[in-house]
Amino acid sequence: MKDKPNKIKESAADYAAKIFTSKKDFHKEQAKLPIEEKIKILIELQKIVLKTQKQEPGERLRQVWKI
């Protein structure tokens, strides 16, 4: 039974390694996008933030870029 915790740790480490590799590959592909596509993605992220975060009183007005 002592082997089971080690196997769980190993499989968790393998899983984490796969996640980090996938994330690294994703960012490499995103870096290859043209600047126009990156701006479109940024604007979509701004829209999400605007919808999901509450505007606090006195806080600077948030807005989506108009391009």
Residue frames as qw, qx, qy, qz and C-alpha x, y, z in Angstrom:
[[0.000, 0.882, 0.472, 0.000, 0.00, 0.00, 0.00],
 [0.354, -0.684, 0.080, 0.633, 2.95, 2.33, 0.38],
 [0.374, 0.066, 0.577, 0.724, 3.31, 2.40, -3.41],
 [0.134, 0.744, 0.630, 0.180, -0.10, 3.99, -3.95],
 [0.134, -0.913, -0.120, 0.367, 0.74, 7.45, -2.54],
 [0.353, -0.447, 0.489, 0.660, 3.90, 7.52, -4.66],
 [0.300, 0.334, 0.750, 0.486, 1.92, 6.58, -7.77],
 [0.035, 0.881, 0.469, -0.051, -0.59, 9.33, -7.01],
 [0.253, -0.795, 0.144, 0.532, 2.23, 11.84, -6.58],
 [0.368, -0.161, 0.657, 0.638, 3.80, 10.69, -9.84],
 [0.228, 0.564, 0.713, 0.349, 0.55, 10.87, -11.75],
 [0.073, -0.927, -0.276, 0.243, -0.15, 14.33, -10.29],
 [0.315, -0.622, 0.359, 0.620, 3.32, 15.44, -11.32],
 [0.340, 0.136, 0.742, 0.562, 2.80, 14.02, -14.83],
 [0.119, 0.781, 0.606, 0.092, -0.56, 15.75, -15.07],
 [0.173, -0.887, -0.034, 0.426, 0.94, 19.07, -13.94],
 [0.372, -0.351, 0.553, 0.658, 3.76, 18.68, -16.47],
 [0.285, 0.432, 0.740, 0.429, 1.20, 18.13, -19.26],
 [0.002, -0.907, -0.401, 0.128, -0.72, 21.23, -18.18],
 [0.266, -0.770, 0.201, 0.544, 2.42, 23.38, -18.17],
 [0.376, -0.077, 0.686, 0.618, 3.51, 22.03, -21.55],
 [0.208, 0.649, 0.685, 0.258, 0.07, 22.70, -23.03],
 [0.107, -0.925, -0.213, 0.296, 0.04, 26.20, -21.58],
 [0.351, -0.544, 0.416, 0.638, 3.51, 26.89, -22.99],
 [0.327, 0.199, 0.747, 0.543, 2.45, 25.66, -26.44],
 [0.096, 0.820, 0.563, 0.019, -0.73, 27.75, -26.31],
 [0.176, -0.877, 0.009, 0.447, 1.24, 30.90, -25.51],
 [0.375, -0.276, 0.590, 0.660, 3.71, 30.21, -28.32],
 [0.244, 0.479, 0.736, 0.412, 0.81, 29.95, -30.78],
 [0.043, -0.908, -0.382, 0.167, -0.81, 33.12, -29.40],
 [0.322, -0.670, 0.232, 0.627, 2.47, 34.98, -29.87],
 [0.355, 0.028, 0.684, 0.637, 2.40, 34.12, -33.58],
 [0.225, 0.756, 0.615, -0.014, -0.96, 35.83, -34.12],
 [0.288, 0.492, 0.171, 0.804, -1.02, 39.10, -36.06],
 [0.087, -0.057, -0.417, 0.903, -1.37, 42.24, -33.94],
 [0.450, -0.158, -0.246, -0.844, -4.90, 42.84, -35.29],
 [0.706, -0.254, -0.637, -0.178, -6.05, 39.48, -33.95],
 [0.446, -0.133, -0.610, 0.641, -4.41, 40.16, -30.59],
 [0.142, -0.059, 0.144, -0.977, -6.28, 43.47, -30.34],
 [0.620, -0.224, -0.453, -0.600, -9.59, 41.69, -31.12],
 [0.662, -0.229, -0.683, 0.206, -8.87, 39.22, -28.32],
 [0.238, -0.041, -0.433, 0.868, -8.02, 42.07, -25.95],
 [0.362, -0.158, -0.097, -0.914, -11.30, 43.83, -26.73],
 [0.709, -0.261, -0.577, -0.311, -13.25, 40.62, -26.09],
 [0.551, -0.182, -0.631, 0.515, -11.50, 40.27, -22.73],
 [0.018, -0.063, 0.218, -0.974, -12.38, 43.88, -21.89],
 [0.561, -0.245, -0.348, -0.710, -16.05, 43.11, -22.64],
 [0.703, -0.251, -0.661, 0.069, -15.95, 40.11, -20.32],
 [0.354, -0.096, -0.500, 0.784, -14.43, 42.18, -17.51],
 [0.225, -0.149, -0.023, -0.963, -17.00, 44.91, -18.01],
 [0.674, -0.267, -0.468, -0.505, -19.84, 42.37, -17.72],
 [0.771, -0.230, -0.577, 0.137, -18.46, 40.43, -14.77],
 [0.450, -0.123, -0.447, 0.763, -16.87, 42.97, -12.44],
 [0.154, -0.867, -0.468, 0.073, -18.81, 45.43, -10.38],
 [0.304, 0.589, -0.054, 0.747, -17.89, 49.09, -10.80],
 [0.453, -0.477, -0.514, 0.551, -17.06, 50.56, -7.38],
 [0.002, 0.971, 0.239, 0.025, -18.17, 54.11, -6.50],
 [0.208, -0.905, 0.282, 0.242, -15.42, 56.61, -7.25],
 [0.686, -0.146, 0.585, 0.407, -13.56, 54.12, -9.41],
 [0.070, 0.436, -0.468, -0.766, -12.32, 55.25, -12.79],
 [0.769, 0.380, 0.132, -0.497, -14.86, 54.51, -15.53],
 [0.478, -0.163, 0.807, 0.305, -14.14, 51.26, -17.31],
 [0.637, 0.596, 0.025, -0.489, -14.78, 51.04, -21.00],
 [0.816, 0.145, 0.486, 0.278, -14.09, 48.87, -23.99],
 [0.208, -0.394, 0.413, 0.794, -11.74, 50.23, -26.63],
 [0.607, 0.669, 0.327, -0.279, -13.58, 51.48, -29.70],
 [0.230, -0.451, 0.632, 0.587, -11.45, 50.50, -32.65]]
